[in-house]
């Protein structure tokens, strides 16, 4: 086969990433790989504008975790009940449009259906040089683990949904209304903040491996990194949104145990100790949190929390 420049590329079309990693990737030429992912979900927040923004931010996070930050494009996936006013759908689309403008991604089209429950998401694509792809299967013993967003979006959104229901009394018994509002606002800000700048920092400084923290929580996604890298991962610190520990305990989400699901969470980065400080400084220069939460050790693919686990409320 020939590349666009007419140079023979024996491995053109080779699958570089597939099941088990955060996104799929195919080699196009010696210098170009196509990275793609698909994600959608039902509303976690009442505001349709924020729902649209969160949904596409979450979908794009998976290709950012692989370092694909160039030639970004999306196909919108949307389904709404037939009785939903068109203005609601327009607001969701506006949220998607605004996020895409922030990360310089093109909206290429999409597909809409009538659905009993609202769903919004996107098929996303980006490109990267094949030699720079960041896998989740290449963490190395001795690496430090850096997380770029605090945890706790699931309990925060549970508190949001509880407002105006019988459960509101339960949450206001353990947190003030001001604390609840601050917690929810912090979670929303986390979920609409792109991981693109964090990905650019990884590409510039270098990292052994990375994954994004979403529906399987820190233990699930970190455990997949450990298993696929054939190393052991030990977590010594969990940064969490202030107030979410109490809500997690109330509803049984297991945040303190690392089991709570995240939506549009941060990147979990495995980086050599030689590059760790440089990466942290580069992230902070971009106003991105950089929490050192654990370490990689020789092992058999297990993840664990230290017995003297430190919890940092943000």
Secondary structure, 3 states (H helix, E strand, C coil): CECCCCCECCCCCCEEECCCCCCEEEEEECCEEEEEEEEEECCCCCCHHHHHHHHHHHHHHHHHCCCCCEEEEEEEEEEECCCCCHHHHHHHHHHHHHHHHHHCCEEEEEEEEECCCCEEEEEEEEEECHHHCCCCCCCCCCCEEEECCCECHHHHHHHHHHCCCCCHHHHHCCCCHHHHHHHHHHHHHHHCCCCHHHHHHHHHHCCCEEEECCCCHHHHHHHHHHHHHCEEEEEEEEEECCCHHHHHHHHCCCCCCCCCCCCCCCEEEEECHHHHHHHHHHHHHCCCCCEEEEEEEECCCCEEEEEEEEEEEC
